[in-house]
Amino acid sequence: KKLSIWKSLASRLTKRGVRKIKLPIEYSSNFKMIKKSYLVKKFLKNKIIVVKKNKGVSSLRHKLNKKKKSIGRKRGLGKRKGTKKARKHPRKIWIKKVRLLRFYLKKKRYTDKAFSTYYRQIYKKVKGNYFLTKKKLIEYIYIKKKASLE
């Protein structure tokens, strides 16, 4: 209780709470001499008066949950708030799919010269959302080739 004056002086100088100031017992005789703030500053500089750090919000739980979400956990039906379309915009999904299919077609066109004859027809079908996946597109091209050989 006697050291509370010095604690309050130190807290005013450091702009921290009184509870964050720690005065070591070994230097209690020195603290009795302190009556001016410049002496308190000196003790603070020499780290005789210790100022505890403020406790922040831990980000550990957030990091762990983020890691679990990246694996695929914590994304079940109970965690979902928006609809399927709200969570992933259908237009953006379609654009992503079409770009993938078009890239595959372009690659196929330059590697396989026989394919270039019906490239335009398949390109139009890609635009018309005829193929749901890349696998279906490859399957269709295979069938088309087989038919052209016969």
C-alpha positions in Angstrom: 0.0 0.0 0.0 2.9 2.4 0.7 4.2 1.9 -2.8 0.8 2.7 -4.4 1.9 6.4 -4.9 4.9 5.3 -7.0 2.8 2.8 -8.9 0.3 5.5 -9.8 3.2 7.9 -10.8 4.7 5.2 -13.1 1.3 4.3 -14.5 0.6 8.0 -15.4 4.0 8.2 -17.1 3.7 5.0 -19.1 -0.1 5.4 -19.8 -0.8 2.0 -18.5 -3.0 0.8 -15.6 -1.7 0.6 -12.0 -2.1 -3.2 -12.2 0.4 -3.4 -15.0 3.2 -1.8 -13.0 5.5 -4.1 -11.0 7.8 -2.8 -8.3 10.5 -5.3 -7.2 10.8 -5.8 -3.4 14.6 -5.6 -3.6 14.4 -1.9 -4.5 11.8 -0.9 -2.0 14.3 1.3 -0.1 15.0 3.1 -3.3 11.3 3.7 -4.0 10.9 5.4 -0.6 13.3 8.1 -1.9 11.4 8.7 -5.1 9.2 11.8 -4.9 9.7 13.2 -8.3 8.6 11.9 -11.7 12.0 12.3 -13.3 13.3 9.7 -10.9 10.5 7.3 -11.8 11.4 7.9 -15.4 15.0 6.9 -14.6 13.9 3.7 -13.0 11.6 2.9 -15.9 14.5 3.5 -18.3 16.8 1.2 -16.3 14.0 -1.4 -16.1 13.9 -1.5 -12.4 10.2 -0.6 -12.5 8.7 -3.3 -14.8 5.7 -2.6 -17.0 3.7 -5.6 -17.9 2.5 -6.0 -21.5 -1.2 -5.6 -22.3 -2.9 -8.9 -23.1 -4.3 -9.0 -26.6 -6.8 -11.3 -28.2 -5.2 -14.6 -29.1 -5.3 -15.6 -32.8 -4.5 -19.2 -32.1 -8.1 -20.5 -32.3 -8.7 -18.5 -35.5 -5.5 -20.0 -37.0 -6.5 -23.6 -36.1 -10.1 -23.1 -37.4 -8.7 -21.6 -40.7 -6.4 -24.6 -41.1 -9.3 -27.0 -40.5 -11.5 -25.1 -43.0 -8.7 -25.3 -45.6 -8.8 -29.1 -45.2 -12.6 -29.1 -45.6 -13.8 -29.3 -42.1 -16.4 -26.9 -40.5 -18.1 -26.4 -43.8 -21.2 -28.6 -43.3 -24.8 -27.8 -43.6 -25.0 -26.4 -40.1 -22.3 -23.8 -40.8 -23.9 -22.4 -44.0 -25.9 -19.2 -43.8 -26.4 -18.3 -47.5 -27.9 -20.3 -50.3 -25.7 -22.2 -52.8 -26.0 -19.4 -55.3 -25.1 -16.8 -52.6 -22.0 -18.7 -51.6 -20.7 -19.2 -55.1 -22.0 -17.1 -57.9 -23.3 -19.3 -60.7 -22.1 -16.9 -63.4 -18.5 -17.0 -62.0 -18.7 -20.8 -61.8 -19.8 -20.9 -65.5 -17.1 -18.6 -66.6 -14.4 -20.7 -64.8 -15.7 -23.8 -66.5 -16.0 -22.3 -70.0 -12.5 -20.9 -69.8 -11.1 -24.3 -68.8 -13.0 -26.0 -71.7 -11.9 -23.4 -74.2 -8.3 -23.6 -73.1 -8.5 -27.4 -73.6 -10.0 -27.0 -77.1 -7.3 -24.5 -78.1 -4.6 -26.8 -76.9 -6.2 -29.8 -78.7 -6.6 -27.7 -82.0 -2.8 -27.1 -82.3 -1.7 -30.6 -81.3 -4.2 -32.6 -83.3 -4.7 -31.3 -86.9 -7.6 -33.7 -87.7 -9.5 -32.1 -84.8 -9.5 -28.7 -86.3 -12.2 -29.6 -88.8 -14.9 -29.9 -86.2 -13.3 -27.4 -83.7 -15.8 -24.7 -84.4 -18.8 -27.0 -83.9 -17.6 -28.1 -80.5 -16.6 -24.5 -79.6 -20.3 -23.5 -80.1 -21.5 -26.4 -78.0 -19.1 -25.3 -75.2 -20.6 -21.8 -75.4 -24.1 -23.3 -75.2 -23.3 -25.2 -72.0 -23.6 -28.6 -73.6 -20.7 -30.1 -71.6 -20.9 -30.2 -67.9 -17.3 -31.2 -67.3 -14.0 -31.5 -69.1 -14.3 -35.3 -68.9 -17.6 -35.1 -70.9 -15.9 -32.9 -73.5 -13.0 -35.4 -73.9 -15.5 -38.2 -74.2 -17.5 -36.4 -76.9 -14.3 -35.6 -78.9 -13.3 -39.3 -78.7 -16.7 -40.4 -80.0 -16.6 -37.8 -82.8 -13.2 -39.0 -83.9 -14.3 -42.6 -83.9 -17.3 -41.7 -86.0 -15.2 -39.7 -88.5 -12.8 -42.7 -89.0 -15.6 -45.1 -89.8 
